[in-house]
Amino acid sequence: MKIRNPMPPLEGAEVILNERKFDRQKNGKLVLIYFWSISCNQCEPSLLKLNELKQIFQNKIQILTVHMPRDKKDKEVAPIKAKVENLALPFPVFVDSQLKISDAFQNRMVPAFYLFDQEGLLRFYKAGVMSTKQLEQKINRIL
């Protein structure tokens, strides 16, 4: 995806864990979409850091996660659900077993961060591990 492209639809998930209403319209919030996988050792610490960002920015940001399988075992919903419960993740988790969301975002890596502005345009993208402080700076710059 290129910077300033609109957010693709979040359609095609096998299931959405922690499902909450998501309004893609101009809701006045930034939207952070985090791609991860249960087989990714680097993903779990970043998932936990998302809680910090939610506390810092409260109702200025909406955080969604997409579970992107890296191998056949990653497509099983039960282990994903167990991980979400074990980590007490409060965010919606789109289980993208068929890679429909990943393809719409042209995403091929985990972890990956996509930050969209209040208008729904991509303002920042990073694949790989990222510190909370770096992401906080990017969010503040957009706000």
N, CA, C and O of each residue as an XYZ file, in Angstrom:
572
protein
N       0.830     -1.193      0.000
C       0.000      0.000      0.000
C       0.865      1.244      0.000
O       1.935      1.277      0.609
N       0.401      2.237     -0.671
C       1.131      3.491     -0.725
C       0.542      4.488      0.264
O      -0.652      4.472      0.560
N       1.408      5.346      0.760
C       0.984      6.406      1.662
C      -0.079      7.250      0.958
O       0.020      7.530     -0.236
N      -1.079      7.642      1.712
C      -2.241      8.446      1.278
C      -3.298      7.627      0.538
O      -4.295      8.191      0.088
N      -3.109      6.312      0.399
C      -4.162      5.464     -0.158
C      -5.244      5.265      0.895
O      -4.951      5.241      2.090
N      -6.486      5.122      0.461
C      -7.563      4.887      1.442
C      -7.489      3.482      2.042
O      -6.965      2.550      1.431
N      -8.022      3.362      3.238
C      -8.026      2.073      3.928
C      -8.902      1.086      3.161
O     -10.059      1.380      2.859
N      -8.346     -0.086      2.846
C      -9.154     -1.112      2.174
C     -10.226     -1.643      3.127
O     -10.120     -1.477      4.342
N     -11.244     -2.275      2.578
C     -12.266     -2.863      3.448
C     -11.700     -4.025      4.258
O     -10.843     -4.770      3.783
N     -12.179     -4.164      5.457
C     -11.771     -5.273      6.328
C     -12.788     -6.392      6.153
O     -13.549     -6.718      7.064
N     -12.778     -6.967      4.961
C     -13.749     -8.004      4.618
C     -13.035     -9.307      4.307
O     -11.932     -9.316      3.761
N     -13.686    -10.411      4.664
C     -13.143    -11.723      4.335
C     -12.592    -12.479      5.517
O     -12.038    -13.567      5.357
N     -12.738    -11.911      6.719
C     -12.248    -12.621      7.903
C     -13.076    -13.876      8.138
O     -14.293    -13.873      7.952
N     -12.408    -14.944      8.548
C     -13.110    -16.182      8.886
C     -14.014    -15.944     10.094
O     -15.149    -16.416     10.147
N     -13.484    -15.204     11.056
C     -14.221    -14.855     12.258
C     -13.582    -13.588     12.817
O     -12.415    -13.303     12.546
N     -14.347    -12.835     13.594
C     -13.800    -11.664     14.278
C     -13.937    -11.917     15.766
O     -15.045    -12.016     16.293
N     -12.795    -12.023     16.439
C     -12.790    -12.203     17.888
C     -12.852    -10.817     18.535
O     -12.319     -9.851     17.989
N     -13.497    -10.722     19.687
C     -13.668     -9.427     20.365
C     -14.360     -8.414     19.457
O     -14.033     -7.227     19.461
N     -15.299     -8.897     18.700
C     -15.948     -8.040     17.709
C     -16.648     -6.861     18.367
O     -17.394     -7.007     19.335
N     -16.384     -5.716     17.820
C     -17.046     -4.485     18.234
C     -17.408     -3.741     16.961
O     -16.860     -4.002     15.890
N     -18.333     -2.819     17.098
C     -18.715     -2.035     15.933
C     -17.524     -1.210     15.454
O     -16.869     -0.527     16.242
N     -17.261     -1.281     14.183
C     -16.176     -0.505     13.588
C     -16.761      0.369     12.498
O     -17.310     -0.136     11.519
N     -16.648      1.657     12.660
C     -17.188      2.614     11.710
C     -16.051      3.182     10.875
O     -15.210      3.924     11.382
N     -16.026      2.832      9.595
C     -14.961      3.320      8.724
C     -15.183      4.752      8.281
O     -14.326      5.339      7.621
N     -16.320      5.319      8.635
C     -16.580      6.704      8.276
C     -15.683      7.609      9.110
O     -14.978      7.143     10.005
N     -15.712      8.884      8.815
C     -14.896      9.839      9.564
C     -15.405      9.916     11.000
O     -16.307     10.695     11.309
N     -14.835      9.123     11.847
C     -15.279      9.088     13.241
C     -14.387      9.943     14.139
O     -14.513      9.914     15.363
N     -13.489     10.700     13.519
C     -12.617     11.574     14.285
C     -11.447     10.867     14.940
O     -10.684     11.484     15.683
N     -11.300      9.582     14.674
C     -10.221      8.812     15.286
C      -9.227      8.339     14.233
O      -9.568      8.120     13.071
N      -7.995      8.191     14.682
C      -7.017      7.488     13.863
C      -7.328      6.004     13.982
O      -7.919      5.568     14.970
N      -6.935      5.235     12.991
C      -7.127      3.790     13.032
C      -5.767      3.130     12.852
O      -5.081      3.343     11.852
N      -5.395      2.330     13.835
C      -4.160      1.551     13.767
C      -4.542      0.103     13.531
O      -5.284     -0.491     14.313
N      -4.029     -0.458     12.447
C      -4.273     -1.867     12.140
C      -2.944     -2.595     12.257
O      -1.954     -2.242     11.617
N      -2.957     -3.620     13.095
C      -1.743     -4.370     13.393
C      -1.899     -5.797     12.888
O      -2.806     -6.513     13.313
N      -1.016     -6.213     11.981
C      -1.001     -7.578     11.460
C      -0.037     -8.405     12.299
O       1.088     -7.984     12.566
N      -0.495     -9.601     12.717
C       0.312    -10.466     13.572
C      -0.036    -11.915     13.303
O      -0.959    -12.219     12.548
N       0.721    -12.809     13.936
C       0.475    -14.243     13.808
C       0.901    -14.939     15.097
O       1.852    -14.514     15.753
N       0.198    -16.004     15.455
C       0.565    -16.717     16.685
C       1.916    -17.407     16.553
O       2.545    -17.718     17.564
N       2.369    -17.649     15.341
C       3.679    -18.289     15.158
C       4.821    -17.273     15.096
O       5.969    -17.650     14.858
N       4.523    -16.014     15.303
C       5.523    -14.947     15.247
C       5.960    -14.579     16.663
O       5.166    -14.060     17.448
N       7.219    -14.848     16.984
C       7.734    -14.540     18.318
C       7.801    -13.043     18.597
O       7.677    -12.624     19.748
N       7.991    -12.249     17.578
C       8.099    -10.800     17.748
C       6.742    -10.119     17.883
O       6.673     -8.965     18.305
N       5.677    -10.807     17.535
C       4.354    -10.185     17.508
C       3.744     -9.978     18.897
O       3.113     -8.953     19.153
N       3.929    -10.940     19.782
C       3.281    -10.862     21.094
C       3.671     -9.617     21.893
O       2.785     -8.946     22.423
N       4.953     -9.282     22.000
C       5.288     -8.064     22.741
C       4.630     -6.812     22.158
O       4.216     -5.920     22.899
N       4.538     -6.752     20.837
C       3.893     -5.598     20.208
C       2.397     -5.566     20.505
O       1.821     -4.495     20.696
N       1.774     -6.731     20.544
C       0.349     -6.788     20.901
C       0.121     -6.174     22.278
O      -0.825     -5.413     22.482
N       0.986     -6.511     23.207
C       0.857     -5.994     24.564
C       1.107     -4.483     24.619
O       0.494     -3.777     25.420
N       2.000     -3.998     23.773
C       2.283     -2.559     23.733
C       1.106     -1.754     23.185
O       0.972     -0.565     23.476
N       0.261     -2.401     22.396
C      -0.911     -1.703     21.863
C      -1.822     -1.236     22.994
O      -2.482     -0.204     22.880
N      -1.854     -1.996     24.082
C      -2.648     -1.578     25.242
C      -2.153     -0.241     25.786
O      -2.954      0.608     26.177
N      -0.829     -0.055     25.812
C      -0.253      1.207     26.274
C      -0.716      2.360     25.389
O      -1.089      3.422     25.888
N      -0.690      2.148     24.080
C      -1.114      3.196     23.151
C      -2.581      3.543     23.343
O      -2.964      4.711     23.286
N      -3.390      2.530     23.568
C      -4.819      2.775     23.773
C      -5.030      3.631     25.026
O      -5.894      4.508     25.041
N      -4.252      3.380     26.063
C      -4.366      4.174     27.293
C      -3.882      5.606     27.074
O      -4.481      6.552     27.585
N      -2.812      5.761     26.322
C      -2.262      7.102     26.074
C      -3.227      7.949     25.252
O      -3.467      9.111     25.578
N      -3.778      7.375     24.191
C      -4.591      8.141     23.247
C      -6.096      7.980     23.446
O      -6.872      8.685     22.802
N      -6.515      7.097     24.296
C      -7.908      6.846     24.663
C      -8.853      6.947     23.478
O      -8.809      6.083     22.603
N      -9.699      7.954     23.410
C     -10.691      7.986     22.330
C     -10.232      8.766     21.099
O     -11.059      9.290     20.353
N      -8.922      8.845     20.886
C      -8.398      9.463     19.673
C      -7.941      8.418     18.657
O      -7.611      8.753     17.519
N      -7.922      7.153     19.075
C      -7.437      6.093     18.201
C      -8.286      4.841     18.359
O      -8.752      4.510     19.449
N      -8.468      4.167     17.252
C      -9.140      2.875     17.254
C      -8.101      1.849     16.808
O      -7.456      2.020     15.774
N      -7.944      0.791     17.585
C      -6.942     -0.218     17.282
C      -7.642     -1.522     16.894
O      -8.511     -2.022     17.608
N      -7.237     -2.049     15.749
C      -7.761     -3.316     15.248
C      -6.575     -4.214     14.937
O      -5.503     -3.729     14.575
N      -6.761     -5.507     15.075
C      -5.681     -6.420     14.731
C      -6.168     -7.431     13.702
O      -7.344     -7.793     13.664
N      -5.235     -7.872     12.876
C      -5.525     -8.877     11.854
C      -4.543    -10.016     12.065
O      -3.327     -9.830     12.009
N      -5.095    -11.205     12.311
C      -4.234    -12.382     12.434
C      -4.018    -12.951     11.045
O      -4.951    -13.424     10.395
N      -2.765    -12.897     10.601
C      -2.386    -13.372      9.270
C      -1.595    -14.665      9.428
O      -0.517    -14.652     10.022
N      -2.100    -15.773      8.914
C      -1.376    -17.039      9.077
C      -0.081    -17.057      8.280
O      -0.007    -16.548      7.161
N       0.937    -17.660      8.888
C       2.220    -17.826      8.197
C       2.410    -19.258      7.727
O       3.238    -19.525      6.856
N       1.645    -20.182      8.303
C       1.682    -21.574      7.854
C       0.320    -22.210      8.134
O      -0.578    -21.562      8.670
N       0.180    -23.460      7.774
C      -1.110    -24.156      7.875
C      -1.648    -24.189      9.308
O      -2.849    -24.026      9.526
N      -0.754    -24.401     10.292
C      -1.173    -24.463     11.703
C      -1.781    -23.141     12.173
O      -2.646    -23.130     13.049
N      -1.333    -22.039     11.598
C      -1.822    -20.715     12.002
C      -3.272    -20.457     11.590
O      -3.864    -19.460     12.002
N      -3.839    -21.339     10.790
C      -5.206    -21.138     10.316
C      -6.254    -21.684     11.285
O      -7.449    -21.460     11.092
N      -5.821    -22.392     12.316
C      -6.757    -22.952     13.288
C      -7.212    -21.850     14.242
O      -6.388    -21.180     14.863
N      -8.513    -21.669     14.352
C      -9.077    -20.574     15.141
C      -8.905    -20.794     16.647
O      -8.669    -19.833     17.380
N      -9.018    -22.022     17.117
C      -8.964    -22.291     18.565
C      -7.671    -21.782     19.218
O      -7.751    -21.128     20.258
N      -6.487    -22.051     18.655
C      -5.270    -21.518     19.281
C      -5.200    -19.982     19.250
O      -4.666    -19.360     20.169
N      -5.740    -19.387     18.195
C      -5.754    -17.919     18.105
C      -6.650    -17.359     19.210
O      -6.281    -16.418     19.913
N      -7.822    -17.952     19.344
C      -8.760    -17.516     20.380
C      -8.144    -17.681     21.772
O      -8.300    -16.810     22.627
N      -7.445    -18.796     21.998
C      -6.797    -19.031     23.293
C      -5.725    -17.978     23.560
O      -5.603    -17.494     24.686
N      -4.951    -17.620     22.544
C      -3.913    -16.593     22.695
C      -4.537    -15.234     23.015
O      -4.039    -14.507     23.875
N      -5.613    -14.897     22.332
C      -6.304    -13.628     22.566
C      -6.816    -13.573     24.002
O      -6.692    -12.548     24.672
N      -7.389    -14.675     24.470
C      -7.892    -14.726     25.847
C      -6.747    -14.709     26.855
O      -6.830    -14.027     27.877
N      -5.683    -15.452     26.575
C      -4.530    -15.512     27.478
C      -3.881    -14.132     27.648
O      -3.466    -13.773     28.750
N      -3.796    -13.372     26.574
C      -3.201    -12.041     26.622
C      -4.207    -10.966     27.025
O      -3.843     -9.804     27.203
N      -5.472    -11.357     27.170
C      -6.555    -10.422     27.523
C      -6.594     -9.231     26.555
O      -6.687     -8.076     26.970
N      -6.522     -9.541     25.268
C      -6.550     -8.477     24.264
C      -7.947     -7.882     24.153
O      -8.919     -8.613     23.962
N      -8.053     -6.577     24.268
C      -9.367     -5.943     24.183
C      -9.762     -5.535     22.766
O     -10.867     -5.036     22.549
N      -8.873     -5.742     21.808
C      -9.094     -5.257     20.448
C      -9.773     -6.302     19.572
O      -9.613     -7.502     19.794
N     -10.531     -5.846     18.573
C     -11.052     -6.798     17.600
C      -9.904     -7.504     16.880
O      -8.909     -6.877     16.518
N     -10.051     -8.802     16.677
C      -9.049     -9.608     15.987
C      -9.718    -10.241     14.773
O     -10.554    -11.134     14.907
N      -9.345     -9.773     13.600
C      -9.872    -10.312     12.361
C      -9.002    -11.511     11.992
O      -7.815    -11.349     11.708
N      -9.576    -12.700     11.993
C      -8.828    -13.912     11.667
C      -8.875    -14.072     10.145
O      -9.908    -14.421      9.574
N      -7.744    -13.811      9.511
C      -7.644    -13.724      8.056
C      -7.062    -15.007      7.455
O      -6.032    -14.971      6.782
N      -7.721    -16.127      7.700
C      -7.201    -17.427      7.266
C      -7.055    -17.562      5.756
O      -6.189    -18.296      5.281
N      -7.880    -16.871      5.008
C      -7.818    -16.953      3.542
C      -7.003    -15.817      2.925
O      -6.920    -15.698      1.703
N      -6.402    -14.983      3.778
C      -5.544    -13.865      3.360
C      -6.273    -12.805      2.529
O      -5.638    -12.081      1.762
N      -7.567    -12.710      2.670
C      -8.313    -11.711      1.896
C      -8.000    -10.295      2.360
O      -7.826     -9.395      1.540
N      -7.927    -10.097      3.675
C      -7.591     -8.769      4.198
C      -6.127     -8.458      3.916
O      -5.787     -7.351      3.498
N      -5.272     -9.435      4.146
C      -3.839     -9.254      3.881
C      -3.596     -8.867      2.423
O      -2.775     -7.996      2.137
N      -4.306     -9.509      1.510
C      -4.166     -9.185      0.087
C      -4.668     -7.774     -0.209
O      -4.051     -7.049     -0.989
N      -5.777     -7.383      0.405
C      -6.328     -6.042      0.186
C      -5.331     -4.969      0.637
O      -5.245     -3.897      0.038
N      -4.585     -5.271      1.693
C      -3.573     -4.339      2.209
C      -2.213     -4.544      1.529
O      -1.279     -3.781      1.773
N      -2.102     -5.554      0.692
C      -0.839     -5.943      0.060
C       0.217     -6.242      1.131
O       1.401     -5.959      0.951
N      -0.234     -6.812      2.234
C       0.652     -7.110      3.362
C       1.216     -8.518      3.230
O       0.479     -9.465      2.954
N       2.523     -8.654      3.427
C       3.183     -9.950      3.320
C       3.984    -10.316      4.562
O       4.569    -11.397      4.622
N       4.018     -9.420      5.565
C       4.860     -9.647      6.736
C       4.095     -9.444      8.034
O       3.112     -8.705      8.095
N       4.570    -10.112      9.055
C       4.149     -9.824     10.422
C       5.415     -9.667     11.260
O       6.400    -10.360     11.004
N       5.418     -8.808     12.218
C       4.383     -7.815     12.497
C       4.405     -6.688     11.468
O       5.425     -6.425     10.830
N       3.262     -6.034     11.323
C       3.143     -4.880     10.428
C       2.121     -3.910     11.011
O       1.079     -4.312     11.528
N       2.445     -2.642     10.916
C       1.607     -1.577     11.457
C       1.130     -0.681     10.318
O       1.929     -0.253      9.484
N      -0.157     -0.402     10.283
C      -0.752      0.522      9.312
C      -1.521      1.567     10.109
O      -2.420      1.226     10.878
N      -1.175      2.829      9.928
C      -1.830      3.910     10.652
C      -2.570      4.801      9.662
O      -1.976      5.372      8.748
N      -3.874      4.904      9.866
C      -4.731      5.702      8.994
C      -5.211      6.936      9.745
O      -5.499      6.879     10.941
N      -5.292      8.046      9.032
C      -5.729      9.293      9.659
C      -7.250      9.336      9.798
O      -7.945      8.368      9.487
N      -7.748     10.469     10.268
C      -9.179     10.627     10.510
C      -9.996     10.550      9.225
O     -11.201     10.303      9.273
N      -9.362     10.754      8.095
C     -10.044     10.676      6.802
C      -9.979      9.272      6.204
O     -10.551      9.022      5.142
N      -9.290      8.361      6.876
C      -9.177      6.995      6.380
C      -8.053      6.791      5.383
O      -8.062      5.819      4.627
N      -7.073      7.709      5.371
C      -5.944      7.605      4.440
C      -4.712      7.083      5.177
O      -4.453      7.458      6.320
N      -3.962      6.217      4.510
C      -2.754      5.664      5.108
C      -1.721      6.765      5.280
O      -1.341      7.439      4.323
N      -1.272      6.935      6.524
C      -0.280      7.965      6.811
C       1.056      7.383      7.240
O       2.084      8.058      7.172
N       1.044      6.109      7.690
C       2.287      5.502      8.138
C       2.171      3.995      8.025
O       1.123      3.410      8.298
N       3.279      3.376      7.613
C       3.359      1.917      7.527
C       4.742      1.483      7.987
O       5.744      2.124      7.671
N       4.785      0.390      8.735
C       6.077     -0.197      9.118
C       5.897     -1.689      9.293
O       4.972     -2.140      9.969
N       6.784     -2.448      8.682
C       6.844     -3.890      8.890
C       8.014     -4.148      9.829
O       9.071     -3.528      9.708
N       7.814     -5.061     10.756
C       8.853     -5.388     11.719
C       8.542     -4.792     13.081
O       7.533     -4.112     13.266
N       9.415     -5.056     14.013
C       9.221     -4.608     15.389
C       9.360     -3.091     15.463
O      10.202     -2.488     14.798
N       8.513     -2.500     16.286
C       8.524     -1.045     16.450
C       8.268     -0.725     17.903
O       7.423     -1.350     18.543
N       8.985      0.234     18.422
C       8.784      0.592     19.827
C       7.508      1.407     19.991
O       7.050      2.072     19.062
N       6.954      1.338     21.176
C       5.757      2.117     21.488
C       6.051      3.604     21.334
O       5.210      4.362     20.853
N       7.242      4.015     21.741
C       7.620      5.426     21.668
C       7.629      5.914     20.224
O       7.132      7.004     19.941
N       8.188      5.122     19.304
C       8.203      5.498     17.890
C       6.783      5.652     17.356
O       6.469      6.622     16.667
N       5.946      4.700     17.678
C       4.569      4.737     17.194
C       3.815      5.905     17.818
O       3.012      6.558     17.152
N       4.069      6.162     19.073
C       3.446      7.299     19.756
C       3.819      8.613     19.060
O       2.972      9.492     18.900
N       5.067      8.745     18.653
C       5.512      9.948     17.944
C       4.785     10.103     16.606
O       4.383     11.209     16.243
N       4.619      9.018     15.883
C       3.915      9.051     14.599
C       2.462      9.458     14.802
O       1.928     10.273     14.049
N       1.830      8.895     15.813
C       0.432      9.222     16.095
C       0.300     10.691     16.454
O      -0.591     11.373     15.948
N       1.177     11.190     17.325
C       1.133     12.593     17.722
C       1.331     13.513     16.518
O       0.686     14.557     16.422
N       2.213     13.133     15.608
C       2.453     13.953     14.420
C       1.187     14.061     13.563
O       0.886     15.127     13.027
N       0.459     12.970     13.439
C      -0.767     12.986     12.625
C      -1.885     13.749     13.326
O      -2.647     14.471     12.685
N      -1.979     13.588     14.639
C      -3.005     14.314     15.393
C      -2.736     15.810     15.340
O      -3.490     16.593     15.916
